[in-house]
Amino acid sequence: MEDAEMNYANLTRNPIISKYLINVNKLKQFAAESCQISNRQFDNYLFLQYFSQNNWRNSTNFYVNSSLKDEIVKQIIDRKRKILFWIFYLVIACLFLTYKNEASTLVLRNIQTFIYPGMKLWRKMTLPVISKFPGLTELYDESCLMMNPFFQVDDLNCEPCAGVVNVLDLTHVQQRTEFVPFIFKINQQPVYVSDLFELYKSNKDVFYRDAYRVTSTNREVTNLDELFHDFNRTHQVKSHNLWRCNRMPPARTLRTLFARPNRLPTTGIALERYLAIDTDDAPSYPIPDAECSNMFIQQALGTRIIILRPTTECRSKCRTISIRLPQSFVLSYNWWYWRPISAPDQFSKSTSISFIGSYC
């Protein structure tokens, strides 16, 4: 080991670390050749020396002959104990501020001036993360990052759906019900997958930036390019595909293919909308909820069976109803009372395209 260079003077941090690693590797090679010490035994000895020196500084009750395993377990337990203590203190402080009105008022009064500078500082701190993971910017427009599947309204009045026995057809009736599901026909020309593909090609930069991802039962489909490639196959895989759009540029572009339902209010249409593209034998799936409680399903191609199930709060008072939704028809319902499921129509052998939105 005469060739080991031990002079670390006038060196910065990175050269010191590099030089140290070179010397450690030389020492490890010398131990293996001269003393038949394996690399694992050498590493264990280094770890043991590190823990012994660390505990010697912090505690006088260290036993030099303790095993490496015991030292590692002790270090992990100490670290977890500190983390649990900090969590306990934070929970106690939060409970104190929550149930003590005077304390919460005092804290809120004193931190008012620090909110804006704190958020500005937080934004600067997250800029490197956003530049590293630009896909996180898609979360900016999300009103809810995660739905609560256990959410229920305890005092929901179920009378509006208690007497509903079927879905009303109001095509020739100038009337609109707020809580009772109804359908009506509009002047909607059939929209084929090829039409969607041409629209995508003409506005690829818009859709690629703001509405590119697709949720599908086919694992090979995750975006629009893979979706249209899948529908272009001769032997197509049975699948349900959900294309979500919640930004203005792609929503304005999609409006050129889908007619606005004339029975719905001209204002108050929510920006968030879905496009369900299903094969003729696609499996059943629940219709997703949108921002507003008044939902509509606009059938642009094919036919689907819509099964309207009452919500959990009204399941004991309201009954399950269903409707066959053909092309050019629109179904309107309220998700406070109904949770619909879209099922395939056994008499239809064509692709189904459903435009799903909401209005307030």
C-alpha positions as CSV (number, residue, x, y, z in Angstrom):
1,M,0.0,0.0,0.0
2,E,3.0,2.3,-0.5
3,D,1.4,3.7,-3.7
4,A,-1.7,5.2,-1.8
5,E,-1.7,9.0,-2.0
6,M,-2.8,10.3,1.4
7,N,-2.2,14.1,0.8
8,Y,-5.6,15.9,0.8
9,A,-4.3,19.4,1.3
10,N,-5.4,22.2,-1.0
11,L,-8.1,20.1,-2.5
12,T,-11.8,21.0,-2.9
13,R,-14.7,18.7,-2.0
14,N,-15.1,16.7,-5.2
15,P,-11.4,16.0,-5.8
16,I,-11.2,14.9,-2.1
17,I,-14.1,12.4,-2.6
18,S,-12.6,11.1,-5.8
19,K,-9.2,10.6,-4.3
20,Y,-10.7,8.9,-1.2
21,L,-12.7,6.5,-3.4
22,I,-9.5,5.6,-5.3
23,N,-7.6,4.9,-2.1
24,V,-10.5,2.8,-0.7
25,N,-10.6,0.7,-3.8
26,K,-6.8,0.2,-3.7
27,L,-7.1,-0.8,0.0
28,K,-9.9,-3.2,-0.8
29,Q,-7.8,-4.8,-3.6
30,F,-4.8,-5.1,-1.3
31,A,-7.0,-6.8,1.4
32,A,-8.4,-9.3,-1.1
33,E,-5.0,-10.3,-2.5
34,S,-2.9,-10.3,0.7
35,C,-5.4,-11.3,3.5
36,Q,-8.2,-13.1,1.5
37,I,-10.8,-10.6,2.8
38,S,-13.9,-10.5,0.6
39,N,-15.5,-7.3,-0.6
40,R,-18.5,-7.9,1.6
41,Q,-16.4,-8.3,4.7
42,F,-14.5,-5.2,3.8
43,D,-17.7,-3.1,3.3
44,N,-19.2,-4.4,6.6
45,Y,-16.0,-3.4,8.4
46,L,-16.2,0.1,7.0
47,F,-19.9,0.4,8.0
48,L,-19.1,-0.8,11.5
49,Q,-16.3,1.7,11.9
50,Y,-18.6,4.5,10.7
51,F,-21.3,3.7,13.1
52,S,-18.9,3.2,16.0
53,Q,-17.3,6.6,15.4
54,N,-20.7,8.3,15.0
55,N,-22.1,6.8,18.2
56,W,-18.8,7.4,20.1
57,R,-19.4,11.2,19.6
58,N,-23.0,11.1,20.6
59,S,-23.1,8.5,23.4
60,T,-20.7,7.2,26.0
61,N,-22.5,3.9,26.2
62,F,-21.3,2.5,22.9
63,Y,-20.0,-1.1,22.9
64,V,-17.2,-1.5,20.3
65,N,-18.0,-5.2,19.8
66,S,-21.7,-4.7,18.8
67,S,-22.6,-6.2,15.5
68,L,-23.2,-4.2,12.3
69,K,-26.8,-5.4,12.1
70,D,-27.6,-4.1,15.6
71,E,-26.1,-0.7,14.8
72,I,-28.0,-0.3,11.5
73,V,-31.3,-1.3,13.2
74,K,-30.6,1.2,16.0
75,Q,-29.9,4.0,13.6
76,I,-33.1,3.3,11.7
77,I,-35.2,3.1,14.9
78,D,-33.7,6.4,16.2
79,R,-34.5,8.1,12.9
80,K,-38.1,6.8,12.8
81,R,-38.6,7.8,16.4
82,K,-37.6,11.4,15.6
83,I,-40.0,11.4,12.6
84,L,-42.9,10.1,14.8
85,F,-42.1,12.7,17.4
86,W,-42.3,15.5,14.8
87,I,-45.6,14.2,13.4
88,F,-47.0,13.9,16.9
89,Y,-46.1,17.5,17.7
90,L,-47.5,18.8,14.4
91,V,-50.8,16.9,15.0
92,I,-51.1,18.4,18.5
93,A,-50.4,21.9,17.2
94,C,-53.0,21.4,14.4
95,L,-55.6,20.2,16.9
96,F,-54.9,23.1,19.2
97,L,-55.3,25.6,16.4
98,T,-58.5,23.9,15.1
99,Y,-60.4,23.7,18.4
100,K,-59.0,26.9,20.0
101,N,-60.6,29.8,18.3
102,E,-58.5,32.3,20.0
103,A,-55.2,30.6,19.0
104,S,-56.3,30.1,15.4
105,T,-57.4,33.8,15.2
106,L,-54.1,34.9,16.6
107,V,-52.0,32.8,14.2
108,L,-54.1,33.8,11.2
109,R,-53.8,37.5,12.1
110,N,-50.0,37.2,12.3
111,I,-49.4,35.2,9.1
112,Q,-51.5,37.4,6.9
113,T,-48.6,39.4,5.7
114,F,-46.5,36.3,5.0
115,I,-49.0,34.4,2.8
116,Y,-48.1,36.2,-0.5
117,P,-44.3,36.2,0.0
118,G,-44.5,32.5,1.1
119,M,-46.4,31.5,-2.0
120,K,-44.0,33.4,-4.2
121,L,-41.1,31.7,-2.5
122,W,-42.8,28.3,-2.9
123,R,-43.3,29.0,-6.6
124,K,-39.6,29.7,-7.1
125,M,-38.7,26.6,-5.2
126,T,-40.9,24.4,-7.4
127,L,-39.6,25.9,-10.7
128,P,-36.8,23.3,-10.9
129,V,-39.3,20.5,-10.3
130,I,-41.6,21.8,-13.1
131,S,-38.7,22.1,-15.5
132,K,-37.7,18.6,-14.7
133,F,-41.2,17.2,-14.9
134,P,-43.2,19.4,-17.3
135,G,-46.1,17.0,-17.3
136,L,-47.1,18.3,-13.8
137,T,-48.4,21.5,-15.5
138,E,-51.5,19.5,-16.5
139,L,-52.6,19.6,-12.9
140,Y,-53.0,23.4,-13.0
141,D,-56.5,23.1,-14.5
142,E,-57.7,20.3,-12.3
143,S,-60.5,21.4,-9.9
144,C,-60.1,18.1,-8.0
145,L,-57.0,15.9,-8.0
146,M,-58.6,12.8,-6.4
147,M,-62.3,12.0,-6.0
148,N,-63.6,10.8,-2.7
149,P,-65.3,7.5,-3.3
150,F,-66.9,7.5,0.2
151,F,-68.5,10.9,-0.1
152,Q,-72.2,11.0,0.8
153,V,-74.8,13.6,1.6
154,D,-76.5,12.7,4.8
155,D,-79.6,14.9,4.4
156,L,-80.1,14.6,0.6
157,N,-83.8,15.0,-0.4
158,C,-84.6,12.0,-2.6
159,E,-88.2,13.1,-3.5
160,P,-87.2,14.3,-7.0
161,C,-86.2,10.8,-8.1
162,A,-88.7,8.7,-5.9
163,G,-91.5,8.8,-8.5
164,V,-89.4,8.3,-11.6
165,V,-90.2,5.1,-13.4
166,N,-88.7,5.7,-16.9
167,V,-86.8,8.2,-18.9
168,L,-89.0,10.9,-20.6
169,D,-88.7,11.6,-24.3
170,L,-89.2,15.4,-24.7
171,T,-88.2,15.7,-28.3
172,H,-91.6,17.1,-29.3
173,V,-92.4,18.7,-25.9
174,Q,-91.1,22.2,-25.1
175,Q,-90.3,21.4,-21.5
176,R,-87.2,20.7,-19.5
177,T,-87.1,18.9,-16.1
178,E,-84.3,19.6,-13.7
179,F,-84.1,16.3,-11.8
180,V,-86.1,13.8,-13.9
181,P,-83.9,12.2,-16.7
182,F,-85.1,12.9,-20.2
183,I,-83.9,12.5,-23.8
184,F,-84.4,14.6,-26.9
185,K,-83.3,14.4,-30.5
186,I,-80.9,17.0,-32.1
187,N,-79.6,17.6,-35.6
188,Q,-76.3,15.8,-35.0
189,Q,-74.6,14.3,-38.1
190,P,-72.8,11.0,-37.5
191,V,-69.2,11.6,-36.3
192,Y,-66.8,8.8,-37.3
193,V,-63.4,7.9,-36.0
194,S,-62.0,9.1,-39.3
195,D,-63.5,12.5,-38.7
196,L,-61.9,12.7,-35.3
197,F,-58.6,11.7,-36.9
198,E,-58.8,14.4,-39.6
199,L,-59.6,17.0,-36.9
200,Y,-56.6,15.8,-34.9
201,K,-54.3,16.0,-37.8
202,S,-55.4,19.5,-38.6
203,N,-54.9,20.7,-35.0
204,K,-52.2,18.3,-33.8
205,D,-50.3,21.0,-31.9
206,V,-53.4,22.0,-29.9
207,F,-54.4,18.5,-28.9
208,Y,-50.8,17.4,-28.3
209,R,-50.3,20.3,-25.9
210,D,-53.7,20.3,-24.1
211,A,-55.6,17.1,-24.6
212,Y,-53.4,14.2,-25.7
213,R,-53.8,11.5,-23.1
214,V,-56.4,8.7,-23.4
215,T,-57.7,6.3,-20.8
216,S,-58.4,2.9,-22.3
217,T,-59.1,-0.7,-21.3
218,N,-56.5,-1.6,-24.0
219,R,-53.1,-1.3,-22.4
220,E,-51.5,-0.4,-25.7
221,V,-53.5,2.8,-26.0
222,T,-52.4,5.7,-23.8
223,N,-52.6,8.7,-26.2
224,L,-54.4,9.9,-29.3
225,D,-51.8,8.5,-31.8
226,E,-52.1,5.1,-30.3
227,L,-55.9,5.4,-30.3
228,F,-56.2,6.2,-34.0
229,H,-53.6,3.6,-34.8
230,D,-55.7,1.0,-32.9
231,F,-58.9,1.8,-34.7
232,N,-57.1,1.6,-38.1
233,R,-56.3,-2.1,-37.6
234,T,-58.1,-4.8,-39.5
235,H,-58.6,-6.9,-36.4
236,Q,-59.5,-4.4,-33.7
237,V,-59.2,-5.2,-30.0
238,K,-62.3,-4.9,-27.9
239,S,-61.9,-1.7,-25.9
240,H,-63.4,1.3,-24.2
241,N,-61.5,4.6,-24.7
242,L,-62.1,7.8,-22.7
243,W,-60.7,11.1,-24.1
244,R,-60.9,13.9,-21.6
245,C,-60.7,17.6,-22.4
246,N,-60.7,20.4,-19.9
247,R,-59.0,23.3,-21.7
248,M,-60.4,26.0,-24.0
249,P,-58.4,25.5,-27.3
250,P,-59.2,21.8,-27.8
251,A,-62.8,22.3,-26.5
252,R,-63.4,25.0,-29.1
253,T,-61.9,22.7,-31.8
254,L,-64.2,19.8,-30.9
255,R,-67.2,22.0,-31.0
256,T,-66.9,22.0,-34.9
257,L,-67.9,18.3,-35.0
258,F,-70.5,18.1,-32.2
259,A,-73.7,20.2,-32.5
260,R,-74.7,22.1,-29.4
261,P,-77.9,20.6,-27.9
262,N,-80.6,23.2,-28.5
263,R,-82.7,22.1,-25.4
264,L,-79.8,22.9,-23.0
265,P,-79.1,26.4,-21.8
266,T,-76.9,28.5,-24.1
267,T,-74.8,29.6,-21.1
268,G,-73.4,27.6,-18.3
269,I,-71.9,24.7,-20.3
270,A,-68.9,23.5,-18.3
271,L,-65.5,23.4,-20.0
272,E,-64.7,19.9,-18.9
273,R,-66.0,17.2,-21.3
274,Y,-65.3,13.6,-22.3
275,L,-65.4,11.7,-25.5
276,A,-66.1,7.9,-25.1
277,I,-65.0,6.0,-28.1
278,D,-66.0,2.3,-27.9
279,T,-66.0,-0.7,-30.1
280,D,-69.3,-2.5,-30.7
281,D,-68.5,-5.1,-28.0
282,A,-66.9,-2.7,-25.5
283,P,-67.4,-3.6,-21.8
284,S,-69.8,-1.7,-19.6
285,Y,-68.3,1.3,-17.7
286,P,-69.6,4.1,-15.4
287,I,-70.1,7.5,-16.8
288,P,-67.6,9.9,-15.2
289,D,-68.9,12.9,-13.2
290,A,-68.1,16.4,-14.4
291,E,-68.0,19.9,-12.8
292,C,-71.7,20.7,-12.9
293,S,-74.4,18.4,-11.5
294,N,-76.6,18.5,-14.7
295,M,-75.0,16.0,-17.1
296,F,-75.7,15.3,-20.7
297,I,-74.6,12.4,-23.0
298,Q,-74.7,13.2,-26.7
299,Q,-74.6,10.1,-28.9
300,A,-72.7,11.0,-32.0
301,L,-72.4,7.5,-33.5
302,G,-73.8,4.1,-32.7
303,T,-76.0,3.1,-29.9
304,R,-75.5,2.5,-26.2
305,I,-77.7,1.3,-23.3
306,I,-77.6,3.7,-20.4
307,I,-78.5,2.2,-17.1
308,L,-79.3,4.9,-14.5
309,R,-78.8,3.7,-11.0
310,P,-79.8,5.8,-8.0
311,T,-77.0,7.2,-5.8
312,T,-76.2,5.5,-2.5
313,E,-78.2,8.1,-0.5
314,C,-81.4,7.4,-2.6
315,R,-81.0,3.7,-3.4
316,S,-83.8,2.7,-0.9
317,K,-86.3,5.2,-2.4
318,C,-85.5,5.4,-6.1
319,R,-85.5,2.6,-8.7
320,T,-83.0,1.7,-11.4
321,I,-84.1,2.7,-14.9
322,S,-82.5,2.3,-18.4
323,I,-82.8,3.8,-21.8
324,R,-81.5,2.9,-25.3
325,L,-79.6,5.9,-26.6
326,P,-79.4,5.9,-30.4
327,Q,-77.4,8.2,-32.6
328,S,-78.4,12.0,-32.6
329,F,-80.1,11.7,-29.2
330,V,-79.1,13.4,-26.0
331,L,-79.7,12.2,-22.4
332,S,-79.8,14.7,-19.6
333,Y,-79.8,13.7,-15.9
334,N,-78.5,15.0,-12.5
335,W,-75.7,13.2,-10.8
336,W,-76.9,14.1,-7.4
337,Y,-79.5,11.3,-7.9
338,W,-78.2,9.1,-10.7
339,R,-75.0,7.2,-11.4
340,P,-75.3,5.9,-15.0
341,I,-73.5,3.0,-16.6
342,S,-73.0,2.7,-20.3
343,A,-73.5,-0.8,-21.7
344,P,-73.2,-2.2,-25.2
345,D,-76.2,-2.6,-27.4
346,Q,-76.5,-6.2,-28.5
347,F,-78.3,-5.2,-31.7
348,S,-75.7,-2.6,-32.8
349,K,-72.5,-3.7,-34.5
350,S,-70.9,-0.3,-35.1
351,T,-68.5,1.8,-33.2
352,S,-70.0,4.1,-30.5
353,I,-68.9,7.7,-29.9
354,S,-70.5,9.5,-27.0
355,F,-69.9,13.2,-26.2
356,I,-70.2,13.8,-22.4
357,G,-70.5,17.2,-20.7
358,S,-72.3,19.1,-18.0
359,Y,-74.1,22.4,-17.5
360,C,-74.9,24.6,-14.5
